């Protein structure tokens, strides 16, 4: 049993690995810290209810369980922060307006993505905006990794062309 001032063993064991997992997927350090805090609280409170006994808590693989919680919390944060709403695997609509300091870039990205066919917009959005790995995008879209890479490259090339047409260059 842990005393309140001790760092639980699960955090000593997996805390740094969770940070690295998030750093591979996210750029914003404050968001990473927020997510790690939420993961710690969720795991700690759940485990505390069962006297930090995995068997009592119904957890068979602690590492897998903690990383799944981390992934789910990351996705929740991104959905709350994202400009697009996802239903299944498709981008539906813009749900948040721009902030005062990024209005122009927000409108540009929105207009550019709207100019792409949905399959390319979705792949580019997942890669460039949400920073999801191409392997995970491939799984999510039901494609092979090479097809996913090609789709992202084509989508980015199309974005460049649309941008050049709109900017008159």
C-alpha positions in Angstrom: 0.0 0.0 0.0 1.3 3.5 -0.9 1.4 6.4 1.4 0.0 9.6 -0.1 3.4 11.2 -0.5 5.0 8.3 -2.4 5.1 8.0 -6.1 3.3 4.8 -7.1 5.4 2.1 -8.7 3.3 2.2 -11.9 4.3 5.8 -12.5 8.0 5.2 -11.8 7.8 2.2 -14.2 5.8 3.7 -17.1 5.8 7.5 -16.6 8.8 8.2 -18.9 7.6 5.7 -21.5 4.2 7.4 -21.6 5.9 10.8 -22.1 8.0 9.5 -25.0 4.8 7.9 -26.5 3.1 11.3 -26.4 6.1 13.3 -27.6 6.2 11.1 -30.8 2.6 12.1 -31.5 2.2 15.6 -30.2 4.2 18.8 -30.4 2.6 20.9 -27.6 4.5 20.3 -24.4 1.8 21.7 -22.2 -0.8 19.4 -23.8 1.6 16.5 -23.2 1.8 17.5 -19.5 -1.9 17.8 -19.2 -2.5 14.4 -20.7 0.1 12.8 -18.4 -1.5 14.4 -15.4 -4.9 13.1 -16.5 -3.5 9.6 -17.1 -1.8 9.6 -13.7 -5.0 10.6 -11.9 -7.2 8.2 -13.7 -4.8 5.2 -13.1 -4.0 6.2 -9.5 -7.7 6.6 -8.5 -8.7 3.4 -10.2 -5.9 1.4 -8.6 -6.4 3.0 -5.2 -9.9 1.7 -5.1 -8.5 -1.8 -5.3 -5.6 -1.4 -3.0 -3.2 -1.2 -6.0 -3.9 -4.9 -6.8 -4.2 -5.5 -10.6 -6.1 -8.7 -10.2 -8.7 -7.0 -8.0 -9.0 -4.1 -10.5 -9.5 -6.5 -13.4 -6.3 -5.5 -15.1 -4.4 -8.4 -16.8 -1.6 -6.4 -18.5 -0.8 -3.2 -16.6 1.5 -1.7 -19.3 -1.1 -2.3 -22.0 -3.9 -1.0 -19.8 -2.0 2.2 -18.9 -1.0 2.9 -22.5 -4.6 2.4 -23.7 -5.8 4.9 -21.1 -3.1 7.3 -22.3 -4.1 6.9 -25.9 -7.8 7.4 -25.1 -7.1 10.5 -23.1 -4.9 11.9 -25.9 -7.6 11.3 -28.5 -10.2 12.9 -26.2 -7.9 16.0 -25.8 -7.4 16.2 -29.5 -11.0 15.9 -30.3 -11.9 18.7 -27.9 -9.1 20.8 -29.3 -9.6 19.8 -33.0 -11.3 21.9 -35.5 -13.0 18.8 -37.0 -15.5 16.4 -35.6 -14.9 12.8 -36.4 -17.7 10.2 -36.9 -16.1 6.9 -37.4 -13.2 7.7 -39.7 -14.5 10.7 -41.5 -14.1 14.4 -41.1 -17.5 16.0 -40.9 -17.5 19.7 -40.1 -15.7 22.5 -38.5 -16.8 22.8 -34.8 -14.6 25.5 -33.4 -13.9 28.9 -34.7 -10.5 30.5 -35.0 -8.8 32.3 -32.1 -8.0 36.0 -32.7 -4.3 35.3 -33.3 -4.6 32.5 -35.9 -7.7 33.6 -37.9 -5.8 33.8 -41.2 -4.0 30.5 -40.9 -7.2 28.8 -39.7 -9.1 30.0 -42.7 -6.3 29.1 -45.1 -6.0 25.5 -43.7 -9.8 25.1 -43.6 -10.2 26.3 -47.2 -7.3 24.2 -48.4 -8.6 21.0 -46.8 -12.1 21.7 -48.2 -10.5 21.9 -51.7 -9.2 18.3 -51.4 -11.2 15.1 -52.1 -12.2 13.7 -48.7 -9.8 10.7 -48.7 -6.8 13.0 -49.2 -8.1 15.7 -46.7 -8.5 13.0 -44.1 -5.1 11.5 -44.6 -3.4 14.9 -44.6 -5.4 16.1 -41.5 -4.4 13.0 -39.5 -0.8 13.3 -40.5 -0.1 17.0 -40.5 -2.6 18.4 -37.9 -3.1 15.6 -35.4 0.4 14.2 -35.9 -0.7 10.6 -35.9 2.0 8.2 -37.1 1.6 6.9 -40.7 1.3 3.3 -39.4 -1.7 4.3 -37.2 -3.2 6.2 -40.1 -2.9 3.2 -42.3 -4.7 1.0 -39.7 -7.4 3.6 -39.2 -8.0 4.0 -43.0 -7.6 0.3 -43.7 -4.7 0.8 -46.1 -1.2 -0.5 -46.4 1.6 1.7 -45.2 2.9 2.5 -48.7 -0.6 3.4 -49.9 -1.0 5.6 -46.9 2.3 7.4 -47.6 1.3 7.9 -51.2 -2.1 9.3 -50.2 -0.5 11.7 -47.8 2.1 12.8 -50.4 -0.5 13.3 -53.1 -2.7 15.2 -50.6 0.1 17.5 -49.6 1.0 18.1 -53.3 -2.7 18.9 -54.0 -2.7 21.3 -51.0 0.4 23.1 -52.4 -1.3 23.4 -55.8 -4.5 24.8 -54.3 -2.5 27.2 -52.2 -0.5 28.4 -55.2 -3.7 29.0 -57.2 -5.3 30.9 -54.3 -2.3 33.0 -53.6 -1.8 33.8 -57.2 1.8 32.6 -57.3 
